[in-house]
Amino acid sequence: TATQAGQALPLLPQQFPEVVPLNVGGMYFTTRLSTLRRYEDTMLAAMFSGRHYIPTDAEGRYFIDRDGTYFGDILNFLRSGDLPPRERVRSVYKEAQYYSIGPLLDNLEDVQPLKGEKVRQAFLGLMPYYKDHLERIIEIAKLRAMQRKARFAKLKVCVFKEEMPITPYECPHFNSLRFERSESEAKLFEHHCEVDVSFGPWEAVADVYDLLHCIVTDLSDRGITVDHQCIGVCDKHLINHYYCKRPIYEFKITWW
């Protein structure tokens, strides 16, 4: 019908001027067409290839329905390879993912803080169920605060690097190193500390304090205020003169 024909997108290739005015989420930019097409395998190159229709605003600017806060950083990289300041790296990385700008993603992954984040994630990859445990901390703290009608909630968290205790309390009756113990000996030390959430064990140079830093950082990034302190160790008796001695931390999560 005529109505449907009027609503249909143009079938002919769209022609773009050499200098392109842009409206990105209400923010205005001007750049060369060659800049937008600098890297072939990007969303911007595809959008301005002429194969797709791009709407224009009342002033004739080509409209991209995306927050334009960091689009200037995208253009600066396409123009001259400039990278954003450190405080904007994470946000620009997210935009580079949206626009599929591979060279910018590669460059950003090699600078801080993203380079450090890759190292941190390599460590966290050793932690089984790390993200699940974070969710459990949040859920327990929320339920306890709601039940008590309280501003904050406390829970106990065990963070231990070694699967079996290596402490002065051990009797030399067994081999002191975990990997030297037989399977039957290892079973004598299996138990679960009486805590809400338990992280560990892992094999890496990073220690308990490094993992605690990761936990607090990831909770804080989600807008959760958290304090923690060591309140002792698990004194669970295992066998003979062996006791658990895993450190126990009290986490205090404040909701408002």
Secondary structure, 3 states (H helix, E strand, C coil): CHHHHHHCCCCCCCCCCCEEEEEECCEEEEEEHHHHCCCCCCHHHHHCCCCCCCCECCCCCEEECCCCCCHHHHHHHHHHCCCCCHHHHHHHHHHHHHCCCHHHHHHHCCCCCHHHHHHHHHHHCCCCCHHHHHHHHHHHHHHHHHHHCCCEEEEEEEECCCCCCCCCCCCCCCCCCHHHCCHHHHHCCCCCCCCCEEECCCCCCCCHHHHHHHHHHHHHHCCCEEEEEEEEECCCEEECCEECCCEEEEEEEECC
